[in-house]
Amino acid sequence: MATLATTPALPTSASVWTGRVLSGLAAAFLLMDAGTKLVAPQFAIDNSPPLDWQFDISTVRTLGVLLLIPTLLYIWPRTAALGAILITGYLGGTIATHMRADSPLVSHTLFGVYLALIVWGGLWLRSPALRAVVPFVSGKD
């Protein structure tokens, strides 16, 4: 019978560093995406896949702000969980948009899922508090 661990194991140094690397990669990608939308919105419009949206510069800049704020929250350790929740919401919108536009499933539509897994996986590996809330089940009988 599987039981839940009563106290979560503290993360090892290796898991903390792995979590930091995963979180850093996700944050770097998200900051680059938000920065492109804020600094060079016409470039972002010209290089966006066809998504059945009428993109204009103000829309793209708004999307950049809506991505930048949760990413900054995610980077700050005290608000990382809130940032991860908001990033997940943003990525849910990207998944829905790609589904509506009939984008390729594995490369475009599910990219938001992949990125969310990296965001949450990195946070889980480096956060004892998240490990306490979302523990893995022990397989001991």
KOLLO-12465 format. One record per residue: x, y, z of N, C-alpha, C in turn; residue in three letters; residue number from 0. Coordinates in nm, 2 decimals, padded with zeros to 4 digits. Example, Ala and Ser with C-alpha at 12.3 -4.5 7.8 and 13.67 -1.06 7.14 Angstrom:
% residues 2
+--------+--------+--------+--------+--------+--------+--------+--------+--------+-----+-----+
!    n_x !    n_y !    n_z !   ca_x !   ca_y !   ca_z !    c_x !    c_y !    c_z ! res !   n !
+--------+--------+--------+--------+--------+--------+--------+--------+--------+-----+-----+
!  01.32 ! -00.57 !  00.78 !  01.23 ! -00.45 !  00.78 !  01.32 ! -00.33 !  00.78 ! ALA !   0 !
!  01.28 ! -00.22 !  00.71 !  01.37 ! -00.11 !  00.71 !  01.29 !  00.00 !  00.79 ! SER !   1 !
+--------+--------+--------+--------+--------+--------+--------+--------+--------+-----+-----+
% end
This chain:
% residues 141
+--------+--------+--------+--------+--------+--------+--------+--------+--------+-----+-----+
!    n_x !    n_y !    n_z !   ca_x !   ca_y !   ca_z !    c_x !    c_y !    c_z ! res !   n !
+--------+--------+--------+--------+--------+--------+--------+--------+--------+-----+-----+
!  00.08 ! -00.12 !  00.00 !  00.00 !  00.00 !  00.00 !  00.09 !  00.12 !  00.00 ! MET !   0 !
!  00.06 !  00.22 ! -00.08 !  00.14 !  00.34 ! -00.09 !  00.09 !  00.44 !  00.02 ! ALA !   1 !
!  00.19 !  00.51 !  00.08 !  00.16 !  00.61 !  00.18 !  00.23 !  00.74 !  00.15 ! THR !   2 !
!  00.17 !  00.84 !  00.19 !  00.23 !  00.97 !  00.18 !  00.34 !  00.99 !  00.28 ! LEU !   3 !
!  00.45 !  01.05 !  00.25 !  00.55 !  01.09 !  00.34 !  00.50 !  01.19 !  00.44 ! ALA !   4 !
!  00.53 !  01.18 !  00.56 !  00.48 !  01.28 !  00.66 !  00.56 !  01.40 !  00.65 ! THR !   5 !
!  00.69 !  01.39 !  00.63 !  00.77 !  01.51 !  00.62 !  00.84 !  01.50 !  00.49 ! THR !   6 !
!  00.84 !  01.60 !  00.41 !  00.91 !  01.59 !  00.28 !  01.06 !  01.60 !  00.30 ! PRO !   7 !
!  01.12 !  01.52 !  00.22 !  01.27 !  01.52 !  00.22 !  01.32 !  01.66 !  00.18 ! ALA !   8 !
!  01.42 !  01.71 !  00.25 !  01.48 !  01.83 !  00.21 !  01.56 !  01.81 !  00.08 ! LEU !   9 !
!  01.55 !  01.91 ! -00.01 !  01.62 !  01.89 ! -00.13 !  01.77 !  01.88 ! -00.12 ! PRO !  10 !
!  01.83 !  01.79 ! -00.19 !  01.98 !  01.78 ! -00.19 !  02.04 !  01.90 ! -00.27 ! THR !  11 !
!  02.16 !  01.91 ! -00.25 !  02.24 !  02.02 ! -00.32 !  02.22 !  02.00 ! -00.47 ! SER !  12 !
!  02.23 !  01.88 ! -00.52 !  02.22 !  01.85 ! -00.66 !  02.08 !  01.89 ! -00.71 ! ALA !  13 !
!  01.97 !  01.85 ! -00.63 !  01.84 !  01.88 ! -00.68 !  01.81 !  02.03 ! -00.68 ! SER !  14 !
!  01.87 !  02.10 ! -00.58 !  01.85 !  02.25 ! -00.57 !  01.92 !  02.31 ! -00.70 ! VAL !  15 !
!  02.04 !  02.27 ! -00.73 !  02.11 !  02.32 ! -00.85 !  02.04 !  02.29 ! -00.98 ! TRP !  16 !
!  01.99 !  02.16 ! -00.99 !  01.91 !  02.13 ! -01.10 !  01.79 !  02.21 ! -01.12 ! THR !  17 !
!  01.72 !  02.24 ! -01.01 !  01.60 !  02.32 ! -01.01 !  01.63 !  02.47 ! -01.05 ! GLY !  18 !
!  01.75 !  02.52 ! -01.00 !  01.79 !  02.65 ! -01.03 !  01.82 !  02.66 ! -01.18 ! ARG !  19 !
!  01.88 !  02.56 ! -01.24 !  01.92 !  02.56 ! -01.38 !  01.79 !  02.55 ! -01.46 ! VAL !  20 !
!  01.70 !  02.46 ! -01.43 !  01.57 !  02.45 ! -01.50 !  01.49 !  02.59 ! -01.49 ! LEU !  21 !
!  01.49 !  02.64 ! -01.37 !  01.41 !  02.77 ! -01.35 !  01.48 !  02.88 ! -01.43 ! SER !  22 !
!  01.61 !  02.88 ! -01.43 !  01.69 !  02.98 ! -01.50 !  01.67 !  02.98 ! -01.65 ! GLY !  23 !
!  01.66 !  02.85 ! -01.70 !  01.64 !  02.84 ! -01.85 !  01.50 !  02.88 ! -01.88 ! LEU !  24 !
!  01.40 !  02.84 ! -01.80 !  01.26 !  02.89 ! -01.83 !  01.25 !  03.04 ! -01.82 ! ALA !  25 !
!  01.31 !  03.09 ! -01.71 !  01.30 !  03.24 ! -01.69 !  01.37 !  03.31 ! -01.81 ! ALA !  26 !
!  01.49 !  03.26 ! -01.85 !  01.56 !  03.33 ! -01.96 !  01.47 !  03.33 ! -02.09 ! ALA !  27 !
!  01.41 !  03.21 ! -02.12 !  01.33 !  03.21 ! -02.24 !  01.21 !  03.30 ! -02.23 ! PHE !  28 !
!  01.14 !  03.30 ! -02.11 !  01.02 !  03.39 ! -02.09 !  01.06 !  03.54 ! -02.09 ! LEU !  29 !
!  01.18 !  03.57 ! -02.03 !  01.22 !  03.71 ! -02.04 !  01.26 !  03.75 ! -02.18 ! LEU !  30 !
!  01.32 !  03.66 ! -02.26 !  01.35 !  03.69 ! -02.39 !  01.22 !  03.71 ! -02.48 ! MET !  31 !
!  01.12 !  03.63 ! -02.45 !  01.00 !  03.64 ! -02.53 !  00.93 !  03.77 ! -02.49 ! ASP !  32 !
!  00.92 !  03.80 ! -02.36 !  00.85 !  03.92 ! -02.31 !  00.93 !  04.05 ! -02.36 ! ALA !  33 !
!  01.06 !  04.04 ! -02.36 !  01.15 !  04.15 ! -02.41 !  01.13 !  04.18 ! -02.55 ! GLY !  34 !
!  01.12 !  04.07 ! -02.63 !  01.10 !  04.09 ! -02.78 !  00.96 !  04.16 ! -02.80 ! THR !  35 !
!  00.86 !  04.12 ! -02.73 !  00.73 !  04.18 ! -02.74 !  00.73 !  04.32 ! -02.70 ! LYS !  36 !
!  00.81 !  04.36 ! -02.60 !  00.81 !  04.50 ! -02.55 !  00.90 !  04.59 ! -02.64 ! LEU !  37 !
!  01.02 !  04.54 ! -02.67 !  01.12 !  04.62 ! -02.74 !  01.10 !  04.63 ! -02.89 ! VAL !  38 !
!  01.07 !  04.52 ! -02.95 !  01.06 !  04.51 ! -03.10 !  00.93 !  04.45 ! -03.14 ! ALA !  39 !
!  00.81 !  04.52 ! -03.11 !  00.68 !  04.45 ! -03.13 !  00.66 !  04.42 ! -03.28 ! PRO !  40 !
!  00.71 !  04.50 ! -03.37 !  00.69 !  04.48 ! -03.51 !  00.76 !  04.35 ! -03.55 ! GLN !  41 !
!  00.88 !  04.33 ! -03.50 !  00.96 !  04.20 ! -03.52 !  00.88 !  04.08 ! -03.47 ! PHE !  42 !
!  00.82 !  04.10 ! -03.35 !  00.74 !  03.99 ! -03.29 !  00.62 !  03.96 ! -03.38 ! ALA !  43 !
!  00.56 !  04.07 ! -03.43 !  00.44 !  04.05 ! -03.52 !  00.48 !  03.98 ! -03.65 ! ILE !  44 !
!  00.59 !  04.02 ! -03.71 !  00.63 !  03.97 ! -03.84 !  00.67 !  03.82 ! -03.82 ! ASP !  45 !
!  00.72 !  03.78 ! -03.71 !  00.77 !  03.64 ! -03.69 !  00.68 !  03.55 ! -03.61 ! ASN !  46 !
!  00.56 !  03.60 ! -03.59 !  00.46 !  03.51 ! -03.52 !  00.39 !  03.42 ! -03.62 ! SER !  47 !
!  00.36 !  03.30 ! -03.58 !  00.29 !  03.21 ! -03.67 !  00.15 !  03.26 ! -03.69 ! PRO !  48 !
!  00.08 !  03.22 ! -03.80 ! -00.06 !  03.27 ! -03.82 ! -00.15 !  03.21 ! -03.71 ! PRO !  49 !
! -00.21 !  03.29 ! -03.63 ! -00.29 !  03.25 ! -03.52 ! -00.43 !  03.30 ! -03.52 ! LEU !  50 !
! -00.47 !  03.35 ! -03.63 ! -00.61 !  03.41 ! -03.65 ! -00.64 !  03.52 ! -03.55 ! ASP !  51 !
! -00.53 !  03.60 ! -03.52 ! -00.55 !  03.72 ! -03.44 ! -00.51 !  03.84 ! -03.52 ! TRP !  52 !
! -00.57 !  03.95 ! -03.49 ! -00.53 !  04.08 ! -03.55 ! -00.42 !  04.14 ! -03.46 ! GLN !  53 !
! -00.30 !  04.11 ! -03.48 ! -00.19 !  04.16 ! -03.40 ! -00.16 !  04.31 ! -03.44 ! PHE !  54 !
! -00.15 !  04.39 ! -03.34 ! -00.10 !  04.53 ! -03.36 !  00.00 !  04.55 ! -03.25 ! ASP !  55 !
!  00.07 !  04.66 ! -03.26 !  00.18 !  04.69 ! -03.17 !  00.13 !  04.69 ! -03.02 ! ILE !  56 !
!  00.02 !  04.76 ! -03.00 ! -00.03 !  04.77 ! -02.86 ! -00.07 !  04.63 ! -02.80 ! SER !  57 !
! -00.13 !  04.54 ! -02.88 ! -00.16 !  04.41 ! -02.84 ! -00.04 !  04.33 ! -02.80 ! THR !  58 !
!  00.06 !  04.34 ! -02.89 !  00.19 !  04.26 ! -02.86 !  00.26 !  04.32 ! -02.74 ! VAL !  59 !
!  00.26 !  04.45 ! -02.72 !  00.32 !  04.50 ! -02.60 !  00.24 !  04.46 ! -02.47 ! ARG !  60 !
!  00.11 !  04.46 ! -02.48 !  00.03 !  04.41 ! -02.37 !  00.06 !  04.27 ! -02.33 ! THR !  61 !
!  00.08 !  04.18 ! -02.44 !  00.12 !  04.05 ! -02.41 !  00.25 !  04.04 ! -02.35 ! LEU !  62 !
!  00.34 !  04.13 ! -02.39 !  00.48 !  04.13 ! -02.33 !  00.47 !  04.17 ! -02.18 ! GLY !  63 !
!  00.39 !  04.26 ! -02.14 !  00.37 !  04.30 ! -02.00 !  00.31 !  04.19 ! -01.92 ! VAL !  64 !
!  00.21 !  04.12 ! -01.99 !  00.14 !  04.01 ! -01.92 !  00.23 !  03.89 ! -01.90 ! LEU !  65 !
!  00.34 !  03.88 ! -01.97 !  00.43 !  03.78 ! -01.95 !  00.55 !  03.82 ! -01.86 ! LEU !  66 !
!  00.59 !  03.95 ! -01.87 !  00.70 !  04.00 ! -01.79 !  00.67 !  04.00 ! -01.64 ! LEU !  67 !
!  00.55 !  04.04 ! -01.61 !  00.52 !  04.05 ! -01.46 !  00.52 !  03.91 ! -01.39 ! ILE !  68 !
!  00.46 !  03.81 ! -01.45 !  00.47 !  03.68 ! -01.38 !  00.61 !  03.62 ! -01.38 ! PRO !  69 !
!  00.68 !  03.65 ! -01.49 !  00.82 !  03.60 ! -01.49 !  00.91 !  03.66 ! -01.39 ! THR !  70 !
!  00.89 !  03.79 ! -01.37 !  00.97 !  03.86 ! -01.26 !  00.92 !  03.80 ! -01.12 ! LEU !  71 !
!  00.79 !  03.78 ! -01.10 !  00.75 !  03.72 ! -00.98 !  00.81 !  03.58 ! -00.96 ! LEU !  72 !
!  00.82 !  03.50 ! -01.07 !  00.88 !  03.37 ! -01.06 !  01.03 !  03.37 ! -01.03 ! TYR !  73 !
!  01.10 !  03.47 ! -01.07 !  01.24 !  03.48 ! -01.04 !  01.26 !  03.52 ! -00.90 ! ILE !  74 !
!  01.18 !  03.60 ! -00.84 !  01.19 !  03.64 ! -00.70 !  01.15 !  03.52 ! -00.61 ! TRP !  75 !
!  01.24 !  03.47 ! -00.53 !  01.21 !  03.34 ! -00.45 !  01.08 !  03.35 ! -00.36 ! PRO !  76 !
!  01.06 !  03.46 ! -00.30 !  00.94 !  03.47 ! -00.21 !  00.81 !  03.47 ! -00.29 ! ARG !  77 !
!  00.81 !  03.50 ! -00.42 !  00.68 !  03.51 ! -00.50 !  00.69 !  03.41 ! -00.61 ! THR !  78 !
!  00.78 !  03.31 ! -00.61 !  00.80 !  03.22 ! -00.72 !  00.68 !  03.13 ! -00.74 ! ALA !  79 !
!  00.61 !  03.09 ! -00.64 !  00.49 !  03.01 ! -00.66 !  00.38 !  03.09 ! -00.73 ! ALA !  80 !
!  00.36 !  03.21 ! -00.69 !  00.26 !  03.30 ! -00.75 !  00.30 !  03.32 ! -00.90 ! LEU !  81 !
!  00.42 !  03.35 ! -00.92 !  00.47 !  03.36 ! -01.06 !  00.45 !  03.24 ! -01.14 ! GLY !  82 !
!  00.47 !  03.12 ! -01.09 !  00.45 !  03.00 ! -01.16 !  00.30 !  02.98 ! -01.19 ! ALA !  83 !
!  00.22 !  03.01 ! -01.10 !  00.07 !  03.00 ! -01.12 !  00.03 !  03.09 ! -01.24 ! ILE !  84 !
!  00.08 !  03.22 ! -01.23 !  00.04 !  03.31 ! -01.34 !  00.10 !  03.28 ! -01.47 ! LEU !  85 !
!  00.22 !  03.22 ! -01.47 !  00.28 !  03.18 ! -01.60 !  00.20 !  03.06 ! -01.66 ! ILE !  86 !
!  00.16 !  02.97 ! -01.57 !  00.08 !  02.86 ! -01.61 ! -00.05 !  02.91 ! -01.68 ! THR !  87 !
! -00.11 !  03.01 ! -01.62 ! -00.23 !  03.07 ! -01.68 ! -00.20 !  03.13 ! -01.82 ! GLY !  88 !
! -00.09 !  03.20 ! -01.83 ! -00.05 !  03.26 ! -01.96 ! -00.03 !  03.15 ! -02.06 ! TYR !  89 !
!  00.04 !  03.04 ! -02.02 !  00.07 !  02.93 ! -02.11 ! -00.06 !  02.86 ! -02.15 ! LEU !  90 !
! -00.15 !  02.85 ! -02.06 ! -00.28 !  02.79 ! -02.10 ! -00.35 !  02.87 ! -02.21 ! GLY !  91 !
! -00.33 !  03.00 ! -02.21 ! -00.39 !  03.08 ! -02.32 ! -00.31 !  03.06 ! -02.45 ! GLY !  92 !
! -00.18 !  03.04 ! -02.44 ! -00.11 !  03.01 ! -02.56 ! -00.15 !  02.87 ! -02.62 ! THR !  93 !
! -00.17 !  02.77 ! -02.53 ! -00.22 !  02.64 ! -02.58 ! -00.35 !  02.65 ! -02.65 ! ILE !  94 !
! -00.44 !  02.72 ! -02.59 ! -00.58 !  02.74 ! -02.64 ! -00.57 !  02.81 ! -02.78 ! ALA !  95 !
! -00.49 !  02.91 ! -02.79 ! -00.47 !  02.99 ! -02.91 ! -00.42 !  02.90 ! -03.02 ! THR !  96 !
! -00.32 !  02.82 ! -02.99 ! -00.26 !  02.73 ! -03.09 ! -00.36 !  02.62 ! -03.13 ! HIS !  97 !
! -00.44 !  02.57 ! -03.04 ! -00.54 !  02.47 ! -03.07 ! -00.64 !  02.53 ! -03.17 ! MET !  98 !
! -00.68 !  02.65 ! -03.14 ! -00.78 !  02.72 ! -03.22 ! -00.73 !  02.74 ! -03.36 ! ARG !  99 !
! -00.60 !  02.77 ! -03.37 ! -00.54 !  02.80 ! -03.50 ! -00.50 !  02.67 ! -03.57 ! ALA ! 100 !
! -00.52 !  02.56 ! -03.51 ! -00.49 !  02.43 ! -03.57 ! -00.34 !  02.42 ! -03.60 ! ASP ! 101 !
! -00.26 !  02.46 ! -03.50 ! -00.11 !  02.45 ! -03.51 ! -00.07 !  02.31 ! -03.49 ! SER ! 102 !
!  00.05 !  02.27 ! -03.54 !  00.10 !  02.14 ! -03.51 !  00.10 !  02.11 ! -03.36 ! PRO ! 103 !
!  00.06 !  01.99 ! -03.33 !  00.04 !  01.95 ! -03.19 !  00.17 !  01.94 ! -03.11 ! LEU ! 104 !
!  00.26 !  01.86 ! -03.15 !  00.38 !  01.84 ! -03.07 !  00.47 !  01.96 ! -03.06 ! VAL ! 105 !
!  00.49 !  02.03 ! -03.17 !  00.59 !  02.14 ! -03.18 !  00.53 !  02.27 ! -03.13 ! SER ! 106 !
!  00.41 !  02.30 ! -03.16 !  00.35 !  02.43 ! -03.12 !  00.25 !  02.43 ! -03.01 ! HIS ! 107 !
!  00.15 !  02.35 ! -03.02 !  00.04 !  02.35 ! -02.93 !  00.09 !  02.30 ! -02.79 ! THR ! 108 !
!  00.16 !  02.19 ! -02.78 !  00.21 !  02.14 ! -02.65 !  00.33 !  02.21 ! -02.60 ! LEU ! 109 !
!  00.39 !  02.31 ! -02.67 !  00.51 !  02.38 ! -02.62 !  00.48 !  02.44 ! -02.48 ! PHE ! 110 !
!  00.36 !  02.50 ! -02.47 !  00.32 !  02.56 ! -02.34 !  00.32 !  02.45 ! -02.23 ! GLY ! 111 !
!  00.28 !  02.33 ! -02.25 !  00.29 !  02.22 ! -02.15 !  00.43 !  02.19 ! -02.12 ! VAL ! 112 !
!  00.52 !  02.18 ! -02.22 !  00.66 !  02.15 ! -02.19 !  00.72 !  02.26 ! -02.10 ! TYR ! 113 !
!  00.69 !  02.39 ! -02.14 !  00.75 !  02.50 ! -02.06 !  00.69 !  02.50 ! -01.92 ! LEU ! 114 !
!  00.56 !  02.48 ! -01.90 !  00.51 !  02.47 ! -01.77 !  00.57 !  02.36 ! -01.68 ! ALA ! 115 !
!  00.59 !  02.25 ! -01.75 !  00.66 !  02.14 ! -01.67 !  00.80 !  02.18 ! -01.63 ! LEU ! 116 !
!  00.87 !  02.25 ! -01.71 !  01.00 !  02.30 ! -01.67 !  00.99 !  02.40 ! -01.56 ! ILE ! 117 !
!  00.90 !  02.49 ! -01.57 !  00.88 !  02.60 ! -01.47 !  00.84 !  02.53 ! -01.33 ! VAL ! 118 !
!  00.74 !  02.44 ! -01.33 !  00.70 !  02.38 ! -01.20 !  00.81 !  02.28 ! -01.16 ! TRP ! 119 !
!  00.87 !  02.20 ! -01.25 !  00.97 !  02.11 ! -01.21 !  01.09 !  02.18 ! -01.14 ! GLY ! 120 !
!  01.14 !  02.29 ! -01.20 !  01.25 !  02.36 ! -01.14 !  01.21 !  02.42 ! -01.00 ! GLY ! 121 !
!  01.09 !  02.47 ! -00.99 !  01.04 !  02.52 ! -00.86 !  01.03 !  02.41 ! -00.76 ! LEU ! 122 !
!  00.98 !  02.29 ! -00.80 !  00.96 !  02.18 ! -00.70 !  01.10 !  02.13 ! -00.66 ! TRP ! 123 !
!  01.20 !  02.12 ! -00.75 !  01.33 !  02.07 ! -00.71 !  01.40 !  02.17 ! -00.61 ! LEU ! 124 !
!  01.37 !  02.30 ! -00.62 !  01.45 !  02.39 ! -00.53 !  01.37 !  02.44 ! -00.41 ! ARG ! 125 !
!  01.24 !  02.40 ! -00.40 !  01.16 !  02.45 ! -00.29 !  01.11 !  02.35 ! -00.20 ! SER ! 126 !
!  01.16 !  02.35 ! -00.07 !  01.10 !  02.26 !  00.03 !  00.96 !  02.28 !  00.06 ! PRO ! 127 !
!  00.91 !  02.41 !  00.05 !  00.77 !  02.44 !  00.08 !  00.68 !  02.38 ! -00.03 ! ALA ! 128 !
!  00.72 !  02.38 ! -00.15 !  00.64 !  02.32 ! -00.26 !  00.64 !  02.17 ! -00.24 ! LEU ! 129 !
!  00.76 !  02.11 ! -00.20 !  00.77 !  01.97 ! -00.18 !  00.67 !  01.93 ! -00.07 ! ARG ! 130 !
!  00.65 !  02.01 !  00.03 !  00.56 !  01.98 !  00.14 !  00.41 !  01.98 !  00.09 ! ALA ! 131 !
!  00.38 !  02.07 !  00.00 !  00.24 !  02.08 ! -00.05 !  00.22 !  01.97 ! -00.16 ! VAL ! 132 !
!  00.32 !  01.94 ! -00.24 !  00.30 !  01.84 ! -00.35 !  00.41 !  01.73 ! -00.33 ! VAL ! 133 !
!  00.39 !  01.64 ! -00.23 !  00.49 !  01.53 ! -00.21 !  00.47 !  01.42 ! -00.31 ! PRO ! 134 !
!  00.57 !  01.35 ! -00.34 !  00.56 !  01.23 ! -00.42 !  00.51 !  01.12 ! -00.33 ! PHE ! 135 !
!  00.44 !  01.02 ! -00.38 !  00.39 !  00.91 ! -00.30 !  00.51 !  00.80 ! -00.29 ! VAL ! 136 !
!  00.52 !  00.75 ! -00.17 !  00.62 !  00.65 ! -00.15 !  00.57 !  00.51 ! -00.19 ! SER ! 137 !
!  00.65 !  00.43 ! -00.26 !  00.61 !  00.30 ! -00.31 !  00.63 !  00.19 ! -00.21 ! GLY ! 138 !
!  00.66 !  00.22 ! -00.08 !  00.69 !  00.12 !  00.02 !  00.56 !  00.05 !  00.06 ! LYS ! 139 !
!  00.56 ! -00.08 !  00.08 !  00.44 ! -00.15 !  00.12 !  00.43 ! -00.17 !  00.27 ! ASP ! 140 !
+--------+--------+--------+--------+--------+--------+--------+--------+--------+-----+-----+
% end
